[in-house]
Amino acid sequence: MRNLFAFLAGGLFGLGLMVSGMTDTNRVQGWLDVFGAWDPTLAFVLGGAILPMMLAWAYTRTRARAFLGTGFPGKPEPHIGRNLAVGSFLFGAGWALAGLCPGPAIASLSYGGLGGLVFLAAMIAGMLAAVPIKSRMTALG
Amino acid sequence: MVAAGLLVGIGTRLANGCTSGHGVCGISRLSLRGIGATVFYLLAGGLTMALFRHVLGVI
């Protein structure tokens, strides 16, 4: 049952990414091009995703567990540390360079050709490389 | 593509989240970390586009 719902949720998410234009690298780059020919339409994707998600979070507060029996993730400490700031900054730079973030990068397997595949491989390598970087940055305090 | 993929991979892991993770799930529960991460990655995205498209003209 869990796997079935994971499959359905993943499919719905992928469909949403395609329909909304988040997988269109030119549109993503246009959305980040705030100092040029800025295309603000993708802000509606973020806003449109945040609204139902707010309702969903509100609903989780009325339940102890999800329908499939697992608990809900707790809210993290409201602390913006170096890892979060540096990581998000690097992420934004890479997102702008290729117009791809992790979700669309995986979705691009179905349409992105070699470029998408190269990006995905590099992204996975980056995620693996980040583990030692993160522990070193954490050790620095 | 390789550089961009590496940056996105390292950044996502360091910051514990991406566009959907921090932007959608974080902001929607008014998490300070989610909002902060979104500000940082949009800022970096805007600056990177300005540099590479308008200064260097390569993308």
N, CA and C atoms of all chains as a GROMACS GRO file, in nm:
protein
  600
    1MET      N    1   0.082  -0.121   0.000
    1MET     CA    2   0.000   0.000   0.000
    1MET      C    3   0.086   0.127   0.000
    2ARG      N    4   0.190   0.126   0.089
    2ARG     CA    5   0.279   0.243   0.094
    2ARG      C    6   0.344   0.267  -0.041
    3ASN      N    7   0.390   0.158  -0.103
    3ASN     CA    8   0.457   0.173  -0.231
    3ASN      C    9   0.361   0.224  -0.338
    4LEU      N   10   0.238   0.177  -0.333
    4LEU     CA   11   0.138   0.223  -0.431
    4LEU      C   12   0.119   0.374  -0.417
    5PHE      N   13   0.105   0.420  -0.292
    5PHE     CA   14   0.082   0.563  -0.272
    5PHE      C   15   0.208   0.645  -0.305
    6ALA      N   16   0.325   0.587  -0.278
    6ALA     CA   17   0.449   0.655  -0.317
    6ALA      C   18   0.454   0.671  -0.468
    7PHE      N   19   0.412   0.566  -0.539
    7PHE     CA   20   0.411   0.568  -0.685
    7PHE      C   21   0.314   0.675  -0.735
    8LEU      N   22   0.193   0.677  -0.677
    8LEU     CA   23   0.093   0.775  -0.720
    8LEU      C   24   0.139   0.918  -0.690
    9ALA      N   25   0.196   0.938  -0.571
    9ALA     CA   26   0.240   1.073  -0.533
    9ALA      C   27   0.354   1.118  -0.624
   10GLY      N   28   0.448   1.028  -0.652
   10GLY     CA   29   0.560   1.062  -0.740
   10GLY      C   30   0.511   1.096  -0.880
   11GLY      N   31   0.416   1.018  -0.928
   11GLY     CA   32   0.360   1.044  -1.062
   11GLY      C   33   0.290   1.178  -1.068
   12LEU      N   34   0.213   1.208  -0.965
   12LEU     CA   35   0.139   1.334  -0.960
   12LEU      C   36   0.237   1.452  -0.953
   13PHE      N   37   0.342   1.437  -0.872
   13PHE     CA   38   0.442   1.542  -0.858
   13PHE      C   39   0.511   1.566  -0.993
   14GLY      N   40   0.550   1.457  -1.059
   14GLY     CA   41   0.617   1.469  -1.190
   14GLY      C   42   0.526   1.535  -1.292
   15LEU      N   43   0.399   1.495  -1.292
   15LEU     CA   44   0.303   1.555  -1.385
   15LEU      C   45   0.290   1.704  -1.358
   16GLY      N   46   0.282   1.740  -1.229
   16GLY     CA   47   0.272   1.880  -1.191
   16GLY      C   48   0.393   1.961  -1.236
   17LEU      N   49   0.512   1.902  -1.221
   17LEU     CA   50   0.635   1.971  -1.264
   17LEU      C   51   0.630   1.998  -1.414
   18MET      N   52   0.586   1.898  -1.491
   18MET     CA   53   0.581   1.912  -1.636
   18MET      C   54   0.478   2.018  -1.676
   19VAL      N   55   0.355   2.006  -1.622
   19VAL     CA   56   0.246   2.095  -1.661
   19VAL      C   57   0.276   2.240  -1.622
   20SER      N   58   0.339   2.258  -1.503
   20SER     CA   59   0.357   2.394  -1.453
   20SER      C   60   0.474   2.467  -1.519
   21GLY      N   61   0.560   2.395  -1.589
   21GLY     CA   62   0.673   2.460  -1.655
   21GLY      C   63   0.802   2.453  -1.575
   22MET      N   64   0.800   2.385  -1.460
   22MET     CA   65   0.922   2.375  -1.379
   22MET      C   66   1.030   2.289  -1.447
   23THR      N   67   0.988   2.208  -1.544
   23THR     CA   68   1.088   2.126  -1.614
   23THR      C   69   1.139   2.197  -1.739
   24ASP      N   70   1.086   2.315  -1.768
   24ASP     CA   71   1.129   2.391  -1.886
   24ASP      C   72   1.247   2.479  -1.843
   25THR      N   73   1.368   2.437  -1.879
   25THR     CA   74   1.488   2.505  -1.827
   25THR      C   75   1.494   2.651  -1.870
   26ASN      N   76   1.441   2.682  -1.990
   26ASN     CA   77   1.442   2.822  -2.034
   26ASN      C   78   1.352   2.908  -1.946
   27ARG      N   79   1.238   2.850  -1.907
   27ARG     CA   80   1.147   2.926  -1.821
   27ARG      C   81   1.207   2.945  -1.683
   28VAL      N   82   1.272   2.841  -1.631
   28VAL     CA   83   1.334   2.852  -1.499
   28VAL      C   84   1.441   2.961  -1.502
   29GLN      N   85   1.522   2.960  -1.608
   29GLN     CA   86   1.627   3.062  -1.618
   29GLN      C   87   1.566   3.201  -1.634
   30GLY      N   88   1.452   3.209  -1.705
   30GLY     CA   89   1.382   3.338  -1.720
   30GLY      C   90   1.330   3.388  -1.585
   31TRP      N   91   1.287   3.294  -1.501
   31TRP     CA   92   1.233   3.328  -1.369
   31TRP      C   93   1.343   3.377  -1.277
   32LEU      N   94   1.466   3.323  -1.296
   32LEU     CA   95   1.577   3.367  -1.212
   32LEU      C   96   1.646   3.490  -1.268
   33ASP      N   97   1.610   3.527  -1.391
   33ASP     CA   98   1.676   3.640  -1.458
   33ASP      C   99   1.612   3.772  -1.413
   34VAL      N  100   1.621   3.799  -1.283
   34VAL     CA  101   1.552   3.918  -1.230
   34VAL      C  102   1.614   4.048  -1.278
   35PHE      N  103   1.739   4.043  -1.322
   35PHE     CA  104   1.804   4.167  -1.370
   35PHE      C  105   1.793   4.179  -1.522
   36GLY      N  106   1.722   4.087  -1.587
   36GLY     CA  107   1.708   4.092  -1.732
   36GLY      C  108   1.561   4.085  -1.771
   37ALA      N  109   1.529   3.995  -1.867
   37ALA     CA  110   1.391   3.978  -1.911
   37ALA      C  111   1.320   3.884  -1.815
   38TRP      N  112   1.286   3.936  -1.696
   38TRP     CA  113   1.233   3.852  -1.590
   38TRP      C  114   1.096   3.796  -1.627
   39ASP      N  115   1.080   3.665  -1.609
   39ASP     CA  116   0.953   3.597  -1.633
   39ASP      C  117   0.898   3.552  -1.497
   40PRO      N  118   0.804   3.629  -1.439
   40PRO     CA  119   0.761   3.600  -1.301
   40PRO      C  120   0.662   3.485  -1.289
   41THR      N  121   0.625   3.421  -1.402
   41THR     CA  122   0.512   3.326  -1.395
   41THR      C  123   0.537   3.209  -1.301
   42LEU      N  124   0.664   3.167  -1.285
   42LEU     CA  125   0.687   3.050  -1.200
   42LEU      C  126   0.662   3.080  -1.052
   43ALA      N  127   0.654   3.209  -1.017
   43ALA     CA  128   0.618   3.243  -0.879
   43ALA      C  129   0.480   3.186  -0.846
   44PHE      N  130   0.395   3.175  -0.948
   44PHE     CA  131   0.262   3.120  -0.924
   44PHE      C  132   0.268   2.970  -0.897
   45VAL      N  133   0.372   2.905  -0.949
   45VAL     CA  134   0.388   2.762  -0.919
   45VAL      C  135   0.424   2.746  -0.772
   46LEU      N  136   0.520   2.826  -0.726
   46LEU     CA  137   0.560   2.819  -0.585
   46LEU      C  138   0.442   2.856  -0.496
   47GLY      N  139   0.376   2.970  -0.529
   47GLY     CA  140   0.261   3.012  -0.451
   47GLY      C  141   0.148   2.911  -0.457
   48GLY      N  142   0.124   2.858  -0.575
   48GLY     CA  143   0.017   2.761  -0.594
   48GLY      C  144   0.044   2.630  -0.522
   49ALA      N  145   0.173   2.599  -0.501
   49ALA     CA  146   0.206   2.476  -0.428
   49ALA      C  147   0.201   2.500  -0.278
   50ILE      N  148   0.234   2.624  -0.237
   50ILE     CA  149   0.239   2.652  -0.093
   50ILE      C  150   0.098   2.652  -0.034
   51LEU      N  151  -0.001   2.704  -0.109
   51LEU     CA  152  -0.138   2.713  -0.054
   51LEU      C  153  -0.196   2.577  -0.013
   52PRO      N  154  -0.204   2.479  -0.106
   52PRO     CA  155  -0.259   2.349  -0.063
   52PRO      C  156  -0.172   2.282   0.044
   53MET      N  157  -0.039   2.311   0.038
   53MET     CA  158   0.050   2.250   0.136
   53MET      C  159   0.024   2.308   0.276
   54MET      N  160  -0.013   2.437   0.282
   54MET     CA  161  -0.048   2.497   0.412
   54MET      C  162  -0.170   2.427   0.470
   55LEU      N  163  -0.270   2.401   0.383
   55LEU     CA  164  -0.390   2.331   0.429
   55LEU      C  165  -0.354   2.191   0.477
   56ALA      N  166  -0.262   2.126   0.401
   56ALA     CA  167  -0.223   1.991   0.438
   56ALA      C  168  -0.152   1.990   0.574
   57TRP      N  169  -0.063   2.087   0.597
   57TRP     CA  170   0.005   2.094   0.727
   57TRP      C  171  -0.095   2.119   0.838
   58ALA      N  172  -0.195   2.208   0.810
   58ALA     CA  173  -0.297   2.237   0.911
   58ALA      C  174  -0.374   2.109   0.944
   59TYR      N  175  -0.402   2.030   0.842
   59TYR     CA  176  -0.476   1.906   0.864
   59TYR      C  177  -0.393   1.806   0.946
   60THR      N  178  -0.262   1.804   0.924
   60THR     CA  179  -0.179   1.708   0.999
   60THR      C  180  -0.185   1.738   1.149
   61ARG      N  181  -0.213   1.863   1.185
   61ARG     CA  182  -0.218   1.896   1.329
   61ARG      C  183  -0.341   1.835   1.397
   62THR      N  184  -0.440   1.793   1.314
   62THR     CA  185  -0.559   1.732   1.375
   62THR      C  186  -0.544   1.580   1.387
   63ARG      N  187  -0.434   1.527   1.338
   63ARG     CA  188  -0.413   1.380   1.340
   63ARG      C  189  -0.281   1.348   1.406
   64ALA      N  190  -0.272   1.231   1.467
   64ALA     CA  191  -0.145   1.189   1.526
   64ALA      C  192  -0.057   1.121   1.422
   65ARG      N  193  -0.120   1.050   1.328
   65ARG     CA  194  -0.043   0.973   1.229
   65ARG      C  195  -0.103   0.993   1.090
   66ALA      N  196  -0.022   0.963   0.988
   66ALA     CA  197  -0.072   0.968   0.851
   66ALA      C  198  -0.164   0.847   0.826
   67PHE      N  199  -0.241   0.852   0.717
   67PHE     CA  200  -0.332   0.741   0.686
   67PHE      C  201  -0.257   0.609   0.676
   68LEU      N  202  -0.132   0.615   0.631
   68LEU     CA  203  -0.057   0.491   0.612
   68LEU      C  204   0.018   0.451   0.739
   69GLY      N  205  -0.005   0.523   0.849
   69GLY     CA  206   0.047   0.477   0.978
   69GLY      C  207   0.175   0.542   1.025
   70THR      N  208   0.243   0.617   0.938
   70THR     CA  209   0.368   0.678   0.982
   70THR      C  210   0.341   0.812   1.050
   71GLY      N  211   0.437   0.857   1.129
   71GLY     CA  212   0.422   0.986   1.195
   71GLY      C  213   0.455   1.100   1.099
   72PHE      N  214   0.429   1.221   1.143
   72PHE     CA  215   0.462   1.338   1.061
   72PHE      C  216   0.597   1.392   1.104
   73PRO      N  217   0.673   1.453   1.011
   73PRO     CA  218   0.802   1.509   1.050
   73PRO      C  219   0.783   1.628   1.145
   74GLY      N  220   0.868   1.637   1.245
   74GLY     CA  221   0.860   1.748   1.338
   74GLY      C  222   0.912   1.877   1.274
   75LYS      N  223   0.876   1.987   1.333
   75LYS     CA  224   0.923   2.115   1.281
   75LYS      C  225   1.065   2.138   1.330
   76PRO      N  226   1.159   2.173   1.240
   76PRO     CA  227   1.297   2.189   1.283
   76PRO      C  228   1.316   2.314   1.369
   77GLU      N  229   1.428   2.317   1.441
   77GLU     CA  230   1.463   2.435   1.518
   77GLU      C  231   1.472   2.555   1.424
   78PRO      N  232   1.415   2.669   1.461
   78PRO     CA  233   1.421   2.784   1.372
   78PRO      C  234   1.559   2.850   1.375
   79HIS      N  235   1.655   2.782   1.317
   79HIS     CA  236   1.792   2.831   1.325
   79HIS      C  237   1.854   2.828   1.185
   80ILE      N  238   1.902   2.943   1.137
   80ILE     CA  239   1.965   2.948   1.005
   80ILE      C  240   2.115   2.944   1.025
   81GLY      N  241   2.174   2.828   1.003
   81GLY     CA  242   2.317   2.810   1.024
   81GLY      C  243   2.395   2.824   0.895
   82ARG      N  244   2.527   2.802   0.908
   82ARG     CA  245   2.614   2.817   0.792
   82ARG      C  246   2.581   2.715   0.683
   83ASN      N  247   2.554   2.590   0.723
   83ASN     CA  248   2.522   2.487   0.624
   83ASN      C  249   2.403   2.527   0.539
   84LEU      N  250   2.299   2.578   0.605
   84LEU     CA  251   2.178   2.615   0.533
   84LEU      C  252   2.206   2.731   0.437
   85ALA      N  253   2.278   2.832   0.485
   85ALA     CA  254   2.304   2.950   0.403
   85ALA      C  255   2.394   2.916   0.285
   86VAL      N  256   2.508   2.851   0.314
   86VAL     CA  257   2.603   2.818   0.206
   86VAL      C  258   2.541   2.720   0.109
   87GLY      N  259   2.474   2.617   0.164
   87GLY     CA  260   2.412   2.515   0.079
   87GLY      C  261   2.308   2.575  -0.014
   88SER      N  262   2.222   2.660   0.040
   88SER     CA  263   2.118   2.720  -0.043
   88SER      C  264   2.178   2.811  -0.149
   89PHE      N  265   2.286   2.879  -0.112
   89PHE     CA  266   2.351   2.969  -0.208
   89PHE      C  267   2.410   2.889  -0.326
   90LEU      N  268   2.481   2.780  -0.295
   90LEU     CA  269   2.537   2.694  -0.400
   90LEU      C  270   2.425   2.636  -0.486
   91PHE      N  271   2.320   2.592  -0.418
   91PHE     CA  272   2.205   2.535  -0.488
   91PHE      C  273   2.148   2.634  -0.589
   92GLY      N  274   2.129   2.759  -0.545
   92GLY     CA  275   2.072   2.860  -0.633
   92GLY      C  276   2.159   2.886  -0.755
   93ALA      N  277   2.291   2.888  -0.733
   93ALA     CA  278   2.384   2.911  -0.845
   93ALA      C  279   2.372   2.798  -0.947
   94GLY      N  280   2.370   2.674  -0.899
   94GLY     CA  281   2.358   2.560  -0.991
   94GLY      C  282   2.224   2.557  -1.061
   95TRP      N  283   2.120   2.593  -0.988
   95TRP     CA  284   1.984   2.594  -1.044
   95TRP      C  285   1.978   2.692  -1.162
   96ALA      N  286   2.042   2.809  -1.144
   96ALA     CA  287   2.041   2.910  -1.249
   96ALA      C  288   2.124   2.865  -1.370
   97LEU      N  289   2.240   2.803  -1.342
   97LEU     CA  290   2.329   2.764  -1.453
   97LEU      C  291   2.262   2.666  -1.548
   98ALA      N  292   2.191   2.567  -1.492
   98ALA     CA  293   2.133   2.463  -1.578
   98ALA      C  294   1.982   2.479  -1.594
   99GLY      N  295   1.917   2.552  -1.505
   99GLY     CA  296   1.772   2.561  -1.509
   99GLY      C  297   1.705   2.436  -1.454
  100LEU      N  298   1.782   2.354  -1.382
  100LEU     CA  299   1.727   2.229  -1.328
  100LEU      C  300   1.750   2.224  -1.177
  101CYS      N  301   1.649   2.179  -1.103
  101CYS     CA  302   1.667   2.147  -0.962
  101CYS      C  303   1.637   1.998  -0.945
  102PRO      N  304   1.652   1.940  -0.825
  102PRO     CA  305   1.650   1.793  -0.815
  102PRO      C  306   1.526   1.725  -0.872
  103GLY      N  307   1.406   1.775  -0.843
  103GLY     CA  308   1.285   1.709  -0.894
  103GLY      C  309   1.282   1.704  -1.047
  104PRO      N  310   1.289   1.820  -1.112
  104PRO     CA  311   1.292   1.820  -1.258
  104PRO      C  312   1.412   1.745  -1.316
  105ALA      N  313   1.525   1.742  -1.243
  105ALA     CA  314   1.642   1.668  -1.295
  105ALA      C  315   1.608   1.520  -1.308
  106ILE      N  316   1.535   1.468  -1.210
  106ILE     CA  317   1.495   1.327  -1.217
  106ILE      C  318   1.389   1.310  -1.326
  107ALA      N  319   1.295   1.405  -1.332
  107ALA     CA  320   1.193   1.399  -1.437
  107ALA      C  321   1.255   1.407  -1.576
  108SER      N  322   1.369   1.476  -1.587
  108SER     CA  323   1.431   1.496  -1.718
  108SER      C  324   1.482   1.366  -1.778
  109LEU      N  325   1.489   1.258  -1.697
  109LEU     CA  326   1.525   1.128  -1.753
  109LEU      C  327   1.431   1.090  -1.866
  110SER      N  328   1.304   1.138  -1.857
  110SER     CA  329   1.205   1.098  -1.956
  110SER      C  330   1.209   1.186  -2.081
  111TYR      N  331   1.278   1.299  -2.075
  111TYR     CA  332   1.275   1.388  -2.192
  111TYR      C  333   1.406   1.464  -2.214
  112GLY      N  334   1.497   1.466  -2.117
  112GLY     CA  335   1.609   1.559  -2.119
  112GLY      C  336   1.730   1.516  -2.201
  113GLY      N  337   1.730   1.392  -2.250
  113GLY     CA  338   1.844   1.348  -2.330
  113GLY      C  339   1.972   1.343  -2.248
  114LEU      N  340   2.084   1.359  -2.318
  114LEU     CA  341   2.216   1.342  -2.256
  114LEU      C  342   2.243   1.451  -2.152
  115GLY      N  343   2.202   1.576  -2.183
  115GLY     CA  344   2.228   1.686  -2.090
  115GLY      C  345   2.168   1.660  -1.953
  116GLY      N  346   2.042   1.613  -1.952
  116GLY     CA  347   1.975   1.585  -1.826
  116GLY      C  348   2.044   1.473  -1.751
  117LEU      N  349   2.090   1.374  -1.825
  117LEU     CA  350   2.157   1.258  -1.764
  117LEU      C  351   2.289   1.300  -1.700
  118VAL      N  352   2.364   1.386  -1.771
  118VAL     CA  353   2.492   1.436  -1.718
  118VAL      C  354   2.467   1.518  -1.592
  119PHE      N  355   2.364   1.603  -1.596
  119PHE     CA  356   2.330   1.684  -1.478
  119PHE      C  357   2.296   1.595  -1.360
  120LEU      N  358   2.214   1.493  -1.386
  120LEU     CA  359   2.170   1.404  -1.277
  120LEU      C  360   2.289   1.331  -1.216
  121ALA      N  361   2.380   1.282  -1.302
  121ALA     CA  362   2.498   1.211  -1.252
  121ALA      C  363   2.584   1.304  -1.167
  122ALA      N  364   2.603   1.428  -1.215
  122ALA     CA  365   2.684   1.524  -1.140
  122ALA      C  366   2.616   1.560  -1.009
  123MET      N  367   2.482   1.569  -1.011
  123MET     CA  368   2.408   1.603  -0.890
  123MET      C  369   2.426   1.494  -0.784
  124ILE      N  370   2.419   1.368  -0.828
  124ILE     CA  371   2.436   1.258  -0.732
  124ILE      C  372   2.578   1.260  -0.677
  125ALA      N  373   2.676   1.286  -0.765
  125ALA     CA  374   2.815   1.295  -0.719
  125ALA      C  375   2.829   1.408  -0.617
  126GLY      N  376   2.763   1.521  -0.644
  126GLY     CA  377   2.768   1.634  -0.551
  126GLY      C  378   2.707   1.599  -0.416
  127MET      N  379   2.597   1.524  -0.420
  127MET     CA  380   2.532   1.485  -0.294
  127MET      C  381   2.623   1.395  -0.212
  128LEU      N  382   2.693   1.304  -0.280
  128LEU     CA  383   2.786   1.216  -0.208
  128LEU      C  384   2.903   1.296  -0.153
  129ALA      N  385   2.953   1.391  -0.235
  129ALA     CA  386   3.067   1.472  -0.191
  129ALA      C  387   3.030   1.562  -0.075
  130ALA      N  388   2.901   1.596  -0.065
  130ALA     CA  389   2.858   1.690   0.039
  130ALA      C  390   2.865   1.629   0.178
  131VAL      N  391   2.862   1.497   0.187
  131VAL     CA  392   2.859   1.434   0.320
  131VAL      C  393   2.986   1.469   0.399
  132PRO      N  394   3.109   1.444   0.345
  132PRO     CA  395   3.228   1.485   0.420
  132PRO      C  396   3.239   1.636   0.437
  133ILE      N  397   3.196   1.714   0.336
  133ILE     CA  398   3.204   1.860   0.347
  133ILE      C  399   3.118   1.906   0.464
  134LYS      N  400   3.000   1.845   0.475
  134LYS     CA  401   2.906   1.886   0.579
  134LYS      C  402   2.962   1.853   0.718
  135SER      N  403   3.020   1.734   0.734
  135SER     CA  404   3.069   1.700   0.868
  135SER      C  405   3.186   1.790   0.905
  136ARG      N  406   3.267   1.830   0.804
  136ARG     CA  407   3.378   1.920   0.835
  136ARG      C  408   3.326   2.058   0.873
  137MET      N  409   3.223   2.106   0.799
  137MET     CA  410   3.168   2.239   0.831
  137MET      C  411   3.101   2.239   0.967
  138THR      N  412   3.037   2.125   1.000
  138THR     CA  413   2.972   2.116   1.131
  138THR      C  414   3.077   2.115   1.242
  139ALA      N  415   3.190   2.047   1.214
  139ALA     CA  416   3.297   2.039   1.314
  139ALA      C  417   3.356   2.178   1.341
  140LEU      N  418   3.358   2.263   1.236
  140LEU     CA  419   3.409   2.399   1.253
  140LEU      C  420   3.320   2.481   1.346
  141GLY      N  421   3.196   2.440   1.357
  141GLY     CA  422   3.104   2.504   1.452
  141GLY      C  423   3.033   2.625   1.395
  142MET      N  424   2.686   2.188  -1.742
  142MET     CA  425   2.595   2.090  -1.686
  142MET      C  426   2.657   2.017  -1.567
  143VAL      N  427   2.787   1.979  -1.584
  143VAL     CA  428   2.855   1.907  -1.475
  143VAL      C  429   2.868   1.998  -1.353
  144ALA      N  430   2.915   2.121  -1.377
  144ALA     CA  431   2.933   2.215  -1.265
  144ALA      C  432   2.799   2.245  -1.198
  145ALA      N  433   2.696   2.266  -1.280
  145ALA     CA  434   2.565   2.299  -1.226
  145ALA      C  435   2.511   2.183  -1.144
  146GLY      N  436   2.526   2.061  -1.194
  146GLY     CA  437   2.479   1.944  -1.122
  146GLY      C  438   2.551   1.927  -0.990
  147LEU      N  439   2.684   1.947  -0.990
  147LEU     CA  440   2.761   1.935  -0.867
  147LEU      C  441   2.713   2.037  -0.763
  148LEU      N  442   2.693   2.162  -0.809
  148LEU     CA  443   2.648   2.268  -0.717
  148LEU      C  444   2.512   2.234  -0.657
  149VAL      N  445   2.419   2.189  -0.743
  149VAL     CA  446   2.286   2.158  -0.693
  149VAL      C  447   2.293   2.041  -0.595
  150GLY      N  448   2.376   1.940  -0.626
  150GLY     CA  449   2.388   1.823  -0.539
  150GLY      C  450   2.447   1.859  -0.404
  151ILE      N  451   2.559   1.931  -0.405
  151ILE     CA  452   2.623   1.970  -0.278
  151ILE      C  453   2.531   2.062  -0.200
  152GLY      N  454   2.472   2.160  -0.270
  152GLY     CA  455   2.386   2.258  -0.202
  152GLY      C  456   2.265   2.193  -0.137
  153THR      N  457   2.202   2.099  -0.208
  153THR     CA  458   2.082   2.036  -0.154
  153THR      C  459   2.114   1.959  -0.027
  154ARG      N  460   2.227   1.889  -0.028
  154ARG     CA  461   2.264   1.809   0.088
  154ARG      C  462   2.308   1.897   0.206
  155LEU      N  463   2.387   2.000   0.176
  155LEU     CA  464   2.434   2.089   0.284
  155LEU      C  465   2.316   2.157   0.351
  156ALA      N  466   2.222   2.205   0.268
  156ALA     CA  467   2.112   2.284   0.323
  156ALA      C  468   1.995   2.196   0.365
  157ASN      N  469   2.004   2.065   0.342
  157ASN     CA  470   1.895   1.972   0.376
  157ASN      C  471   1.767   2.002   0.301
  158GLY      N  472   1.775   2.045   0.177
  158GLY     CA  473   1.650   2.066   0.105
  158GLY      C  474   1.667   2.142  -0.024
  159CYS      N  475   1.565   2.133  -0.109
  159CYS     CA  476   1.572   2.197  -0.241
  159CYS      C  477   1.452   2.289  -0.259
  160THR      N  478   1.417   2.315  -0.385
  160THR     CA  479   1.305   2.404  -0.415
  160THR      C  480   1.176   2.354  -0.349
  161SER      N  481   1.149   2.224  -0.366
  161SER     CA  482   1.025   2.170  -0.308
  161SER      C  483   1.039   2.157  -0.157
  162GLY      N  484   1.155   2.111  -0.112
  162GLY     CA  485   1.174   2.082   0.029
  162GLY      C  486   1.163   2.207   0.115
  163HIS      N  487   1.245   2.307   0.083
  163HIS     CA  488   1.243   2.430   0.162
  163HIS      C  489   1.134   2.525   0.112
  164GLY      N  490   1.128   2.542  -0.021
  164GLY     CA  491   1.037   2.641  -0.078
  164GLY      C  492   0.892   2.605  -0.053
  165VAL      N  493   0.852   2.484  -0.089
  165VAL     CA  494   0.711   2.447  -0.078
  165VAL      C  495   0.678   2.396   0.062
  166CYS      N  496   0.751   2.294   0.108
  166CYS     CA  497   0.715   2.235   0.238
  166CYS      C  498   0.753   2.326   0.353
  167GLY      N  499   0.866   2.397   0.341
  167GLY     CA  500   0.914   2.482   0.450
  167GLY      C  501   0.830   2.608   0.466
  168ILE      N  502   0.812   2.682   0.356
  168ILE     CA  503   0.738   2.808   0.366
  168ILE      C  504   0.594   2.781   0.408
  169SER      N  505   0.536   2.671   0.359
  169SER     CA  506   0.395   2.646   0.385
  169SER      C  507   0.369   2.620   0.533
  170ARG      N  508   0.473   2.580   0.610
  170ARG     CA  509   0.450   2.568   0.754
  170ARG      C  510   0.520   2.681   0.828
  171LEU      N  511   0.550   2.786   0.753
  171LEU     CA  512   0.611   2.908   0.809
  171LEU      C  513   0.738   2.878   0.888
  172SER      N  514   0.819   2.786   0.833
  172SER     CA  515   0.945   2.752   0.898
  172SER      C  516   1.050   2.856   0.862
  173LEU      N  517   1.118   2.907   0.965
  173LEU     CA  518   1.220   3.010   0.941
  173LEU      C  519   1.331   2.956   0.850
  174ARG      N  520   1.367   2.828   0.869
  174ARG     CA  521   1.471   2.768   0.785
  174ARG      C  522   1.428   2.761   0.638
  175GLY      N  523   1.302   2.727   0.616
  175GLY     CA  524   1.252   2.718   0.479
  175GLY      C  525   1.254   2.853   0.411
  176ILE      N  526   1.209   2.954   0.483
  176ILE     CA  527   1.204   3.089   0.426
  176ILE      C  528   1.346   3.140   0.401
  177GLY      N  529   1.435   3.117   0.500
  177GLY     CA  530   1.574   3.160   0.484
  177GLY      C  531   1.640   3.093   0.363
  178ALA      N  532   1.622   2.962   0.350
  178ALA     CA  533   1.684   2.889   0.239
  178ALA      C  534   1.632   2.943   0.106
  179THR      N  535   1.502   2.970   0.099
  179THR     CA  536   1.444   3.019  -0.026
  179THR      C  537   1.502   3.156  -0.062
  180VAL      N  538   1.517   3.242   0.038
  180VAL     CA  539   1.578   3.374   0.012
  180VAL      C  540   1.720   3.356  -0.043
  181PHE      N  541   1.798   3.267   0.021
  181PHE     CA  542   1.936   3.248  -0.022
  181PHE      C  543   1.945   3.190  -0.164
  182TYR      N  544   1.862   3.089  -0.196
  182TYR     CA  545   1.881   3.030  -0.329
  182TYR      C  546   1.825   3.118  -0.440
  183LEU      N  547   1.721   3.196  -0.409
  183LEU     CA  548   1.672   3.287  -0.512
  183LEU      C  549   1.773   3.400  -0.536
  184LEU      N  550   1.835   3.447  -0.428
  184LEU     CA  551   1.938   3.550  -0.440
  184LEU      C  552   2.054   3.498  -0.524
  185ALA      N  553   2.102   3.378  -0.490
  185ALA     CA  554   2.214   3.320  -0.565
  185ALA      C  555   2.175   3.297  -0.710
  186GLY      N  556   2.052   3.250  -0.734
  186GLY     CA  557   2.005   3.227  -0.870
  186GLY      C  558   2.002   3.356  -0.950
  187GLY      N  559   1.950   3.462  -0.890
  187GLY     CA  560   1.944   3.591  -0.958
  187GLY      C  561   2.082   3.645  -0.991
  188LEU      N  562   2.173   3.636  -0.894
  188LEU     CA  563   2.309   3.687  -0.915
  188LEU      C  564   2.382   3.604  -1.021
  189THR      N  565   2.361   3.470  -1.017
  189THR     CA  566   2.427   3.384  -1.115
  189THR      C  567   2.377   3.413  -1.256
  190MET      N  568   2.246   3.432  -1.271
  190MET     CA  569   2.192   3.464  -1.403
  190MET      C  570   2.248   3.598  -1.451
  191ALA      N  571   2.252   3.696  -1.361
  191ALA     CA  572   2.303   3.828  -1.400
  191ALA      C  573   2.447   3.817  -1.447
  192LEU      N  574   2.528   3.741  -1.371
  192LEU     CA  575   2.669   3.728  -1.405
  192LEU      C  576   2.689   3.652  -1.537
  193PHE      N  577   2.627   3.534  -1.547
  193PHE     CA  578   2.655   3.449  -1.662
  193PHE      C  579   2.580   3.491  -1.788
  194ARG      N  580   2.461   3.554  -1.773
  194ARG     CA  581   2.388   3.595  -1.893
  194ARG      C  582   2.423   3.736  -1.935
  195HIS      N  583   2.433   3.828  -1.839
  195HIS     CA  584   2.446   3.968  -1.879
  195HIS      C  585   2.590   4.020  -1.874
  196VAL      N  586   2.673   3.960  -1.788
  196VAL     CA  587   2.813   4.005  -1.784
  196VAL      C  588   2.897   3.919  -1.878
  197LEU      N  589   2.887   3.787  -1.860
  197LEU     CA  590   2.970   3.698  -1.943
  197LEU      C  591   2.900   3.656  -2.072
  198GLY      N  592   2.765   3.657  -2.071
  198GLY     CA  593   2.690   3.625  -2.192
  198GLY      C  594   2.701   3.481  -2.238
  199VAL      N  595   2.717   3.386  -2.143
  199VAL     CA  596   2.736   3.247  -2.186
  199VAL      C  597   2.611   3.159  -2.174
  200ILE      N  598   2.508   3.203  -2.099
  200ILE     CA  599   2.387   3.119  -2.095
  200ILE      C  600   2.264   3.200  -2.135
   0.00000   0.00000   0.00000
